[in-house]
């Protein structure tokens, strides 16, 4: 099936970066943001300024939504359950779903809601957004890795449909043969970068320079490497070095979404990051003291909101 329309859930940094790109390539009628009824009541909710360009995105909600060909989830883990209910009426048997969410669990949750036969695996890397409520600026757009969890005709067809869309629009993507390795590697990156920057109320510059913050980031990432090995996923020191290099290339003034949560006194994704590491540590009897310290510190910060 040729994918001609794209539905996006989430108007945060990732949703806006990739949504605006597809809007420019496909046209305003073929990219929509699915939002809940409460947000649909806000005047001009779809208006955003991205890298200085004005966009009036199509937003849809409620009973009148059409069935989606491709749904891209770009919400925080704390909003996933409500987002699933928001899009439920947009999904039918032909709908393909990808998640650009952080962590290693969203595909399983989406599969339980809609069927794993509809789910392709994806992860986004290399973005450096600076965002306000209605505007966003970035230097590096990043790219999306895509792949499947198993080889069968249905998954191959869905992946090929997605590749054709990305090729047609010159979307920045790469097909990943070992997509679980990529998801765990990105998880390792987020566990180190996102949490340490939030803890220290900083920007990417905080962990780009030598010092205790950078040391903590690397130690937190190494705890993920140890757990990935126990899960049969080969994440290595070479992967760590690659991702540290990637972070060092980002705009020093940029910051991850978790830092924006702290700035706006919103509960963060610490459960999905340090909480998941601690959970896997208990499962495999592997100590995770750095992530425990991060978890306790962020929970203390959030208790004061």
ChimeraX attribute file (.defattr): number of C-alpha atoms within 10 A of each C-alpha:
attribute: neighborCount
match mode: 1-to-1
recipient: residues
	/A:1	11
	/A:2	11
	/A:3	18
	/A:4	12
	/A:5	17
	/A:6	20
	/A:7	24
	/A:8	27
	/A:9	24
	/A:10	21
	/A:11	20
	/A:12	18
	/A:13	24
	/A:14	23
	/A:15	19
	/A:16	23
	/A:17	21
	/A:18	21
	/A:19	23
	/A:20	23
	/A:21	18
	/A:22	21
	/A:23	21
	/A:24	13
	/A:25	15
	/A:26	17
	/A:27	12
	/A:28	15
	/A:29	11
	/A:30	15
	/A:31	23
	/A:32	21
	/A:33	22
	/A:34	26
	/A:35	21
	/A:36	18
	/A:37	13
	/A:38	8
	/A:39	15
	/A:40	16
	/A:41	10
	/A:42	9
	/A:43	8
	/A:44	13
	/A:45	16
	/A:46	19
	/A:47	15
	/A:48	21
	/A:49	18
	/A:50	18
	/A:51	14
	/A:52	10
	/A:53	11
	/A:54	12
	/A:55	17
	/A:56	14
	/A:57	20
	/A:58	18
	/A:59	21
	/A:60	20
	/A:61	20
	/A:62	15
	/A:63	9
	/A:64	9
	/A:65	14
	/A:66	13
	/A:67	17
	/A:68	23
	/A:69	20
	/A:70	23
	/A:71	24
	/A:72	22
	/A:73	26
	/A:74	25
	/A:75	21
	/A:76	21
	/A:77	18
	/A:78	14
	/A:79	11
	/A:80	19
	/A:81	13
	/A:82	10
	/A:83	20
	/A:84	16
	/A:85	12
	/A:86	17
	/A:87	23
	/A:88	12
	/A:89	16
	/A:90	21
	/A:91	19
	/A:92	14
	/A:93	12
	/A:94	14
	/A:95	18
	/A:96	24
	/A:97	27
	/A:98	23
	/A:99	22
	/A:100	22
	/A:101	20
	/A:102	22
	/A:103	23
	/A:104	17
	/A:105	13
	/A:106	20
	/A:107	22
	/A:108	13
	/A:109	14
	/A:110	20
	/A:111	15
	/A:112	10
	/A:113	13
	/A:114	19
	/A:115	14
	/A:116	17
	/A:117	17
	/A:118	20
	/A:119	24
	/A:120	23
	/A:121	21
	/A:122	25
	/A:123	26
	/A:124	23
	/A:125	18
	/A:126	16
	/A:127	22
	/A:128	23
	/A:129	24
	/A:130	19
	/A:131	19
	/A:132	13
	/A:133	8
	/A:134	13
	/A:135	18
	/A:136	19
	/A:137	19
	/A:138	18
	/A:139	14
	/A:140	15
	/A:141	18
	/A:142	16
	/A:143	16
	/A:144	18
	/A:145	19
	/A:146	25
	/A:147	23
	/A:148	20
	/A:149	14
	/A:150	11
	/A:151	9
	/A:152	10
	/A:153	9
	/A:154	12
	/A:155	20
	/A:156	15
	/A:157	12
	/A:158	24
	/A:159	20
	/A:160	14
	/A:161	17
	/A:162	20
	/A:163	18
	/A:164	15
	/A:165	19
	/A:166	16
	/A:167	12
	/A:168	11
	/A:169	15
	/A:170	12
	/A:171	16
	/A:172	15
	/A:173	17
	/A:174	14
	/A:175	14
	/A:176	17
	/A:177	13
	/A:178	13
	/A:179	19
	/A:180	20
	/A:181	18
	/A:182	23
	/A:183	22
	/A:184	21
	/A:185	27
	/A:186	20
	/A:187	21
	/A:188	27
	/A:189	28
	/A:190	23
	/A:191	29
	/A:192	29
	/A:193	29
	/A:194	22
	/A:195	29
	/A:196	28
	/A:197	23
	/A:198	24
	/A:199	17
	/A:200	13
	/A:201	14
	/A:202	18
	/A:203	20
	/A:204	22
	/A:205	18
	/A:206	20
	/A:207	26
	/A:208	18
	/A:209	13
	/A:210	10
	/A:211	10
	/A:212	11
	/A:213	20
	/A:214	20
	/A:215	15
	/A:216	19
	/A:217	24
	/A:218	22
	/A:219	17
	/A:220	28
	/A:221	25
	/A:222	22
	/A:223	22
	/A:224	29
	/A:225	22
	/A:226	19
	/A:227	24
	/A:228	20
	/A:229	12
	/A:230	16
	/A:231	11
	/A:232	9
	/A:233	18
	/A:234	17
	/A:235	21
	/A:236	17
	/A:237	11
	/A:238	9
	/A:239	18
	/A:240	19
	/A:241	11
	/A:242	14
	/A:243	20
	/A:244	20
	/A:245	12
	/A:246	14
	/A:247	20
	/A:248	15
	/A:249	14
	/A:250	20
	/A:251	18
	/A:252	17
	/A:253	13
	/A:254	20
	/A:255	25
	/A:256	22
	/A:257	21
	/A:258	23
	/A:259	23
	/A:260	17
	/A:261	15
	/A:262	19
	/A:263	11
	/A:264	10
	/A:265	13
	/A:266	13
	/A:267	17
	/A:268	22
	/A:269	20
	/A:270	22
	/A:271	17
	/A:272	21
	/A:273	24
	/A:274	26
	/A:275	18
	/A:276	18
	/A:277	28
	/A:278	24
	/A:279	15
	/A:280	19
	/A:281	20
	/A:282	12
	/A:283	11
	/A:284	13
	/A:285	12
	/A:286	16
	/A:287	16
	/A:288	22
	/A:289	14
	/A:290	21
	/A:291	29
	/A:292	16
	/A:293	13
	/A:294	23
	/A:295	21
	/A:296	15
	/A:297	14
	/A:298	23
	/A:299	15
	/A:300	11
	/A:301	15
	/A:302	15
	/A:303	9
	/A:304	7
	/A:305	10
